[in-house]
Amino acid sequence: MRVRGGLPVAAARARPRRRGAGGGRAGRGRRAGGLRRAAAAAARAEPAAPRLQAGRRGAAVAGRLPADGVDEAQAQRAGRGDRGRDGARRGRPDRGWSGAAGGAGGGVGVSEPWITIVNPAAGGGRCGKQARDALYELREAGMRLATVETTGPGEASAIARDAFARGHRRFLSVGGDGTHYEVVNGLFPRTGHAGAEPVLGMLPLGTGNSFLRDFGVTDVPRALAALVAGRHRPVDVVRATHKDGVLHYINLLSVGFTAHAGALTNKHFKPFGALGYVFAVLLGVARLGHPRFPTALDDAPQHDDRPCTFISFSNSRYTGGTMMMAPDADATDGWLDVVRMGPLKRGELVSAFPRIFKGTHRAMAQYEGTRAKRVALSLDGPVDVMVDGEVLSVQLEALEVLPGALQVVA
């Protein structure tokens, strides 16, 4: 094991302390070999983006191994600072952390390590329990990972920002949509001034896990195979300017009832996972309103301020895991899909909600779908905004698509 400024970079051959059925070196070797074969097959027959949907949802790798693929004694001897029992560095890297700038190419065997940001709280704590096994599989397949765990909100952004400033261009986000959102906002807008696009891999161990679904990556095994194969593609990033600053997203931003339900989910139903959003919708119907969000798409001369139930500015198709909010969206086409749902009565909303999972809500009379590269908003003050699984209160001013600004492993 080697240490990069306090972040352990474990060798690919590091062995776990515990051995059980299939858990020893031979069992792990067989699984790593299978992972390489799966990655090779995936590289030969890459799914067509972004329409392909995988039908089977897999489980995370079994067993309990150190998150860095090394045993506790090794981590304690080699590292400095506060570490958990899995050997992963806790919190943001220390100021002495340094790393070599390098290319952003994918694939196994490239010397630059992947800056691996793990949110152990994602998925109601599921990520913290399962990430170590998934990362071990990647190391067994030959990937070099420099792992750090977050300990609170915003920390993933700080870690990514610091690593990018020091020349790193390969990042692995381990968690859910909210974790990926934080990492993206650590990389942008700095990428616009650096001249090198970052590469972002994701392990879907959160509650929603929406974005990768557009590319047929619906579970951890498929995500592992994509990472080992090293295939990545350019995807669009959306820049959202608000009164107090700027943020970036890759999935969707929505206002109105969808954001209200997201806020209720985070406040009352987060432990229920994806089902929690369903509970929030049923609760939120009691306070259903029809607000106005004046918007102008591209070069439209006037703002559309008609009342609505919600508006979604979607870069990708899914939200909340399997809800197909924008059935025609394509995260690689340079366009935002704007979904506007006109005023719905309470009963209409309850009956319409299940249709979003199949994308059939677009057949409703209140549904309007269009596309834009830029959106101007004229709001009187801050409103609840749901962006990539997070709910914020901001006064939006503009949205703009940044075509192909991020390389995503999928």
MARTOR-151127 format. One record per residue (C-alpha): residue number from 1; x, z, y; residue in three letters. Coordinates in Angstrom, 2 decimals. Example, Ala and Ser with C-alpha at 12.3 -4.5 7.8 and 13.67 -1.06 7.14 Angstrom:
    k        X        Z        Y    r
    1    12.30     7.80    -4.50  ALA
    2    13.67     7.14    -1.06  SER
END
This chain:
    k        X        Z        Y    r
    1     0.00     0.00     0.00  MET
    2     1.11    -0.78     3.51  ARG
    3    -0.09     0.61     6.81  VAL
    4    -0.74    -1.52     9.87  ARG
    5    -0.62     0.89    12.79  GLY
    6    -2.74     3.49    11.04  GLY
    7    -5.05     1.05     9.23  LEU
    8    -4.38     0.87     5.51  PRO
    9    -3.83    -2.60     4.14  VAL
   10    -4.08    -2.13     0.41  ALA
   11    -2.31    -4.36    -2.06  ALA
   12    -4.52    -6.55    -4.21  ALA
   13    -3.38    -4.78    -7.36  ARG
   14    -4.28    -1.26    -6.27  ALA
   15    -6.25     0.56    -9.00  ARG
   16    -9.10     3.06    -8.67  PRO
   17    -8.82     6.62    -9.86  ARG
   18   -11.96     6.54   -11.96  ARG
   19   -12.45     4.50   -15.06  ARG
   20   -15.63     4.04   -16.97  GLY
   21   -17.34     1.34   -18.94  ALA
   22   -16.08    -1.87   -17.40  GLY
   23   -14.40     0.15   -14.65  GLY
   24   -10.77    -0.03   -15.77  GLY
   25    -8.20    -2.64   -14.85  ARG
   26    -9.37    -5.06   -17.52  ALA
   27   -13.01    -4.78   -16.49  GLY
   28   -12.16    -5.18   -12.83  ARG
   29    -9.91    -8.12   -13.65  GLY
   30   -12.72    -9.85   -15.53  ARG
   31   -15.05    -9.36   -12.56  ARG
   32   -12.44   -10.63   -10.10  ALA
   33   -11.88   -13.67   -12.29  GLY
   34   -15.59   -14.27   -12.37  GLY
   35   -15.70   -13.94    -8.60  LEU
   36   -12.98   -16.56    -8.23  ARG
   37   -14.86   -18.91   -10.58  ARG
   38   -18.07   -18.37    -8.64  ALA
   39   -16.26   -19.07    -5.39  ALA
   40   -14.75   -22.25    -6.80  ALA
   41   -18.15   -23.41    -7.99  ALA
   42   -19.64   -22.59    -4.59  ALA
   43   -16.93   -24.57    -2.85  ALA
   44   -17.63   -27.60    -5.09  ARG
   45   -21.38   -27.43    -4.57  ALA
   46   -21.89   -25.97    -1.13  GLU
   47   -25.58   -25.50    -0.26  PRO
   48   -27.04   -27.65     2.47  ALA
   49   -27.32   -25.67     5.70  ALA
   50   -29.47   -24.22     6.96  PRO
   51   -32.58   -24.87     4.89  ARG
   52   -31.49   -23.71     1.42  LEU
   53   -32.97   -20.41     0.29  GLN
   54   -31.71   -18.56    -2.75  ALA
   55   -34.47   -17.16    -4.89  GLY
   56   -32.76   -14.18    -6.52  ARG
   57   -31.75   -11.00    -4.80  ARG
   58   -28.76    -9.29    -6.36  GLY
   59   -27.54    -5.71    -6.44  ALA
   60   -24.30    -4.39    -5.06  ALA
   61   -21.31    -3.97    -7.34  VAL
   62   -21.67    -0.89    -9.53  ALA
   63   -19.37     2.16    -9.66  GLY
   64   -17.77     4.29    -6.98  ARG
   65   -14.30     3.25    -5.85  LEU
   66   -12.29     4.05    -2.75  PRO
   67   -13.34     1.80     0.14  ALA
   68    -9.79     0.56     0.57  ASP
   69    -9.21    -0.03    -3.13  GLY
   70    -6.56     2.70    -3.29  VAL
   71    -6.73     6.25    -4.49  ASP
   72    -7.08     9.21    -2.15  GLU
   73    -3.51    10.42    -2.58  ALA
   74    -2.09     7.06    -1.54  GLN
   75    -4.24     6.97     1.58  ALA
   76    -3.27    10.47     2.63  GLN
   77     0.42     9.81     2.14  ARG
   78     0.48     6.49     3.99  ALA
   79    -1.97     6.93     6.84  GLY
   80    -2.18     8.95     9.99  ARG
   81    -5.16    10.50    11.74  GLY
   82    -8.64    11.37    10.50  ASP
   83    -9.56     9.70     7.23  ARG
   84   -12.49    10.02     4.91  GLY
   85   -12.11    10.62     1.22  ARG
   86   -12.34     6.87     0.60  ASP
   87    -9.13     6.29     2.59  GLY
   88   -10.73     4.19     5.31  ALA
   89    -9.67     4.84     8.86  ARG
   90   -12.43     6.64    10.80  ARG
   91   -13.39     5.49    14.30  GLY
   92   -11.60     3.01    16.51  ARG
   93    -7.96     2.11    15.86  PRO
   94    -5.41     4.17    17.72  ASP
   95    -3.64     2.69    20.69  ARG
   96    -0.53     2.07    18.68  GLY
   97    -2.37    -0.32    16.41  TRP
   98    -0.77    -3.72    16.50  SER
   99    -1.19    -6.85    14.46  GLY
  100     0.12   -10.33    14.31  ALA
  101    -1.80   -13.05    16.07  ALA
  102    -2.51   -15.83    13.68  GLY
  103    -4.65   -18.74    12.73  GLY
  104    -8.31   -18.41    11.94  ALA
  105    -8.30   -20.39     8.73  GLY
  106   -10.30   -19.11     5.81  GLY
  107    -9.56   -18.73     2.13  GLY
  108    -7.59   -16.39    -0.05  VAL
  109    -3.87   -16.05     0.47  GLY
  110    -3.66   -16.48     4.26  VAL
  111    -1.28   -13.81     5.52  SER
  112    -3.37   -12.43     8.39  GLU
  113    -5.60    -9.59     7.18  PRO
  114    -9.31    -9.48     7.78  TRP
  115   -10.21    -6.75    10.28  ILE
  116   -12.92    -5.11     8.19  THR
  117   -15.42    -3.03    10.16  ILE
  118   -17.65    -0.86     7.97  VAL
  119   -20.76     0.92     9.22  ASN
  120   -21.36     3.55     6.52  PRO
  121   -24.71     4.51     8.07  ALA
  122   -26.19     1.02     7.70  ALA
  123   -29.09     0.58     5.33  GLY
  124   -29.95     4.27     5.46  GLY
  125   -26.48     5.16     4.15  GLY
  126   -26.50     2.55     1.38  ARG
  127   -23.60     0.72     3.01  CYS
  128   -21.37     3.79     2.86  GLY
  129   -22.01     4.14    -0.86  LYS
  130   -21.58     0.50    -1.86  GLN
  131   -19.05    -1.00     0.55  ALA
  132   -16.00     0.40    -1.23  ARG
  133   -16.82    -1.45    -4.46  ASP
  134   -17.47    -4.75    -2.73  ALA
  135   -14.21    -4.50    -0.77  LEU
  136   -12.33    -3.67    -3.94  TYR
  137   -13.63    -6.89    -5.48  GLU
  138   -12.33    -8.86    -2.51  LEU
  139    -8.89    -7.29    -2.80  ARG
  140    -8.78    -8.00    -6.50  GLU
  141    -9.51   -11.64    -5.63  ALA
  142    -6.49   -11.69    -3.29  GLY
  143    -7.88   -10.99     0.17  MET
  144    -5.99    -8.72     2.56  ARG
  145    -8.24    -6.29     4.38  LEU
  146    -7.50    -3.82     7.18  ALA
  147   -10.46    -1.46     6.99  THR
  148   -11.92     0.90     9.55  VAL
  149   -15.22     2.80     9.46  GLU
  150   -17.43     3.35    12.48  THR
  151   -18.71     6.81    13.36  THR
  152   -21.30     6.01    16.02  GLY
  153   -23.16     3.35    18.04  PRO
  154   -21.02     0.86    19.93  GLY
  155   -17.88     1.60    17.99  GLU
  156   -17.92    -1.68    16.04  ALA
  157   -17.84    -3.56    19.35  SER
  158   -14.87    -1.50    20.56  ALA
  159   -12.93    -2.08    17.35  ILE
  160   -13.56    -5.83    17.36  ALA
  161   -12.71    -6.10    21.06  ARG
  162    -9.42    -4.28    20.63  ASP
  163    -8.42    -6.29    17.56  ALA
  164    -9.27    -9.58    19.22  PHE
  165    -7.23    -8.64    22.29  ALA
  166    -4.27    -8.00    19.99  ARG
  167    -4.45   -11.47    18.47  GLY
  168    -6.61   -11.04    15.39  HIS
  169    -9.08   -13.81    14.65  ARG
  170   -10.52   -12.91    11.24  ARG
  171   -13.21   -10.26    11.04  PHE
  172   -15.41    -8.90     8.27  LEU
  173   -18.54    -7.00     9.31  SER
  174   -19.93    -4.70     6.63  VAL
  175   -23.44    -3.46     7.33  GLY
  176   -26.70    -4.97     8.56  GLY
  177   -27.87    -7.16    11.41  ASP
  178   -27.22    -4.39    13.94  GLY
  179   -23.62    -4.00    12.78  THR
  180   -23.03    -7.75    12.99  HIS
  181   -24.57    -7.74    16.47  TYR
  182   -22.08    -5.11    17.61  GLU
  183   -19.13    -7.03    16.17  VAL
  184   -20.27   -10.25    17.85  VAL
  185   -20.48    -8.44    21.18  ASN
  186   -16.96    -7.17    20.69  GLY
  187   -15.75   -10.75    20.25  LEU
  188   -17.73   -12.26    23.13  PHE
  189   -17.34   -13.14    25.93  PRO
  190   -13.58   -12.68    25.38  ARG
  191   -13.48   -15.68    23.04  THR
  192   -14.27   -18.00    25.94  GLY
  193   -10.89   -17.18    27.48  HIS
  194    -8.74   -16.98    24.36  ALA
  195    -8.70   -20.58    23.16  GLY
  196    -9.23   -19.67    19.50  ALA
  197   -12.58   -19.26    17.77  GLU
  198   -12.89   -16.12    15.67  PRO
  199   -14.01   -16.27    12.05  VAL
  200   -16.68   -13.76    11.08  LEU
  201   -17.54   -12.83     7.51  GLY
  202   -20.43   -10.53     6.67  MET
  203   -21.34    -8.29     3.78  LEU
  204   -25.14    -7.72     3.88  PRO
  205   -25.45    -4.00     3.23  LEU
  206   -27.93    -3.07     5.94  GLY
  207   -31.70    -2.87     6.29  THR
  208   -32.60    -6.38     7.39  GLY
  209   -29.73    -8.72     6.47  ASN
  210   -31.46   -11.68     8.12  SER
  211   -28.84   -14.07     9.48  PHE
  212   -27.01   -15.15     6.31  LEU
  213   -30.32   -15.93     4.62  ARG
  214   -30.41   -19.20     6.58  ASP
  215   -27.42   -20.35     4.54  PHE
  216   -28.65   -19.22     1.12  GLY
  217   -26.59   -16.01     1.17  VAL
  218   -29.22   -13.46     0.19  THR
  219   -27.19   -10.76    -1.54  ASP
  220   -23.75    -9.20    -1.86  VAL
  221   -22.51   -11.34    -4.81  PRO
  222   -23.21   -14.54    -2.88  ARG
  223   -21.51   -13.13     0.21  ALA
  224   -18.45   -12.18    -1.86  LEU
  225   -18.27   -15.65    -3.39  ALA
  226   -18.40   -17.27     0.06  ALA
  227   -15.62   -15.02     1.34  LEU
  228   -13.33   -15.72    -1.60  VAL
  229   -14.03   -19.46    -1.37  ALA
  230   -13.02   -19.25     2.28  GLY
  231   -15.68   -21.67     3.47  ARG
  232   -16.86   -21.22     7.03  HIS
  233   -18.86   -23.27     9.48  ARG
  234   -19.43   -23.30    13.25  PRO
  235   -22.63   -21.60    14.38  VAL
  236   -24.18   -21.22    17.80  ASP
  237   -24.04   -18.03    19.83  VAL
  238   -26.62   -17.22    22.51  VAL
  239   -25.54   -15.62    25.76  ARG
  240   -28.19   -13.41    27.37  ALA
  241   -27.63   -12.49    31.00  THR
  242   -29.48    -9.48    32.36  HIS
  243   -29.45    -7.59    35.63  LYS
  244   -26.72    -5.19    34.51  ASP
  245   -24.49    -7.50    32.49  GLY
  246   -24.40    -9.85    29.56  VAL
  247   -24.90    -9.67    25.79  LEU
  248   -24.60   -12.14    22.92  HIS
  249   -26.55   -12.69    19.74  TYR
  250   -26.67   -15.01    16.73  ILE
  251   -30.09   -14.23    15.21  ASN
  252   -32.96   -13.79    17.68  LEU
  253   -34.13   -12.08    20.81  LEU
  254   -37.82   -11.28    21.24  SER
  255   -40.07    -9.61    23.79  VAL
  256   -43.61    -8.34    23.61  GLY
  257   -45.24    -6.88    20.52  PHE
  258   -42.29    -7.65    18.21  THR
  259   -39.95    -5.61    20.40  ALA
  260   -42.51    -2.80    20.65  HIS
  261   -42.78    -2.69    16.85  ALA
  262   -38.98    -2.68    16.61  GLY
  263   -38.79     0.33    18.90  ALA
  264   -41.38     2.16    16.78  LEU
  265   -39.40     1.31    13.65  THR
  266   -36.17     2.75    15.02  ASN
  267   -37.94     5.87    16.27  LYS
  268   -40.18     6.72    13.31  HIS
  269   -39.64     4.48    10.27  PHE
  270   -35.94     3.62     9.99  LYS
  271   -35.51     5.47     6.64  PRO
  272   -38.09     3.15     5.03  PHE
  273   -35.88     0.08     5.40  GLY
  274   -37.58    -3.30     5.86  ALA
  275   -40.92    -1.71     4.95  LEU
  276   -40.61     0.48     8.04  GLY
  277   -41.26    -2.52    10.29  TYR
  278   -44.56    -3.12     8.48  VAL
  279   -45.57     0.49     9.17  PHE
  280   -44.59     0.06    12.82  ALA
  281   -46.71    -3.08    13.14  VAL
  282   -49.78    -1.28    11.81  LEU
  283   -49.19     1.62    14.19  LEU
  284   -48.43    -0.62    17.14  GLY
  285   -51.67    -2.58    16.81  VAL
  286   -53.52     0.37    18.33  ALA
  287   -51.63    -0.19    21.60  ARG
  288   -51.69    -3.99    21.53  LEU
  289   -51.34    -5.61    24.95  GLY
  290   -50.81    -9.12    26.31  HIS
  291   -47.92    -8.96    28.78  PRO
  292   -46.51   -11.79    30.87  ARG
  293   -42.89   -12.91    30.68  PHE
  294   -42.36   -15.73    33.21  PRO
  295   -40.01   -18.24    31.59  THR
  296   -38.72   -21.70    32.47  ALA
  297   -37.15   -23.82    29.72  LEU
  298   -34.18   -26.00    30.63  ASP
  299   -35.01   -27.83    33.87  ASP
  300   -38.72   -26.98    34.04  ALA
  301   -39.74   -26.76    37.73  PRO
  302   -42.08   -23.81    37.23  GLN
  303   -42.18   -20.61    35.20  HIS
  304   -44.76   -20.19    32.46  ASP
  305   -46.33   -16.78    33.04  ASP
  306   -49.32   -16.97    30.74  ARG
  307   -50.15   -13.75    28.85  PRO
  308   -48.90   -13.61    25.28  CYS
  309   -48.58   -11.38    22.25  THR
  310   -44.85   -12.02    21.90  PHE
  311   -42.14   -14.59    22.56  ILE
  312   -39.14   -15.07    20.27  SER
  313   -35.98   -16.94    21.29  PHE
  314   -34.57   -17.70    17.87  SER
  315   -31.17   -19.04    16.91  ASN
  316   -31.88   -18.63    13.18  SER
  317   -34.99   -18.68    11.03  ARG
  318   -35.35   -15.10     9.78  TYR
  319   -35.79   -11.64    11.21  THR
  320   -36.43    -8.26     9.61  GLY
  321   -34.94    -9.52     6.36  GLY
  322   -37.45   -12.06     5.07  THR
  323   -39.77   -12.73     8.02  MET
  324   -39.55   -16.46     8.82  MET
  325   -40.19   -16.13    12.53  MET
  326   -38.85   -19.58    13.46  ALA
  327   -39.35   -21.88    10.45  PRO
  328   -37.62   -24.87    12.07  ASP
  329   -34.64   -23.06    13.64  ALA
  330   -31.12   -24.19    12.84  ASP
  331   -28.22   -21.96    13.89  ALA
  332   -25.89   -24.97    14.02  THR
  333   -27.88   -27.47    16.12  ASP
  334   -27.16   -26.23    19.65  GLY
  335   -30.79   -25.36    20.40  TRP
  336   -32.92   -22.25    20.73  LEU
  337   -36.28   -22.30    18.97  ASP
  338   -38.80   -20.69    21.31  VAL
  339   -41.80   -19.24    19.48  VAL
  340   -44.65   -18.16    21.71  ARG
  341   -47.72   -16.45    20.27  MET
  342   -50.65   -16.45    22.65  GLY
  343   -53.05   -13.52    23.02  PRO
  344   -54.24   -12.15    19.67  LEU
  345   -56.95    -9.61    19.01  LYS
  346   -56.06    -6.61    16.85  ARG
  347   -57.69    -8.01    13.73  GLY
  348   -56.06   -11.40    14.31  GLU
  349   -52.64    -9.81    14.62  LEU
  350   -53.04    -7.81    11.41  VAL
  351   -54.11   -10.92     9.51  SER
  352   -51.38   -13.04    11.12  ALA
  353   -48.52   -10.68    10.38  PHE
  354   -48.22   -11.46     6.62  PRO
  355   -48.12   -15.18     7.44  ARG
  356   -44.85   -14.74     9.32  ILE
  357   -43.07   -13.97     6.03  PHE
  358   -43.92   -17.49     4.82  LYS
  359   -43.67   -19.23     8.16  GLY
  360   -47.31   -20.30     8.01  THR
  361   -48.14   -18.56    11.30  HIS
  362   -47.22   -21.81    13.01  ARG
  363   -50.56   -23.22    11.84  ALA
  364   -52.42   -20.72    14.05  MET
  365   -54.08   -21.96    17.23  ALA
  366   -52.19   -19.37    19.33  GLN
  367   -48.77   -20.50    18.07  TYR
  368   -46.55   -22.64    20.30  GLU
  369   -43.11   -23.77    19.25  GLY
  370   -40.58   -25.64    21.34  THR
  371   -36.82   -25.87    21.84  ARG
  372   -34.44   -25.32    24.72  ALA
  373   -30.75   -25.02    25.51  LYS
  374   -31.31   -22.73    28.50  ARG
  375   -34.07   -20.33    29.47  VAL
  376   -34.59   -18.73    32.87  ALA
  377   -36.67   -15.55    33.10  LEU
  378   -38.21   -13.92    36.16  SER
  379   -39.07   -10.34    35.29  LEU
  380   -40.05    -7.56    37.67  ASP
  381   -38.02    -4.93    35.82  GLY
  382   -36.58    -3.85    32.47  PRO
  383   -38.59    -4.56    29.32  VAL
  384   -38.08    -3.71    25.65  ASP
  385   -36.04    -6.44    23.97  VAL
  386   -35.40    -6.70    20.24  MET
  387   -32.09    -8.46    19.66  VAL
  388   -30.59    -8.86    16.19  ASP
  389   -32.30    -5.71    14.94  GLY
  390   -31.46    -3.57    17.97  GLU
  391   -33.97    -2.58    20.67  VAL
  392   -32.75    -2.42    24.27  LEU
  393   -34.41    -2.04    27.65  SER
  394   -33.03    -4.67    30.02  VAL
  395   -34.17    -6.97    32.81  GLN
  396   -33.44   -10.39    31.36  LEU
  397   -32.46   -13.22    33.67  GLU
  398   -31.23   -16.11    31.52  ALA
  399   -30.43   -17.30    28.00  LEU
  400   -27.92   -20.03    27.18  GLU
  401   -26.80   -21.54    23.87  VAL
  402   -23.03   -21.68    23.24  LEU
  403   -22.82   -24.46    20.63  PRO
  404   -20.51   -23.82    17.67  GLY
  405   -18.82   -20.90    19.41  ALA
  406   -18.33   -18.78    16.26  LEU
  407   -17.06   -19.62    12.78  GLN
  408   -19.19   -17.82    10.18  VAL
  409   -18.33   -17.48     6.50  VAL
  410   -21.37   -18.66     4.55  ALA
END
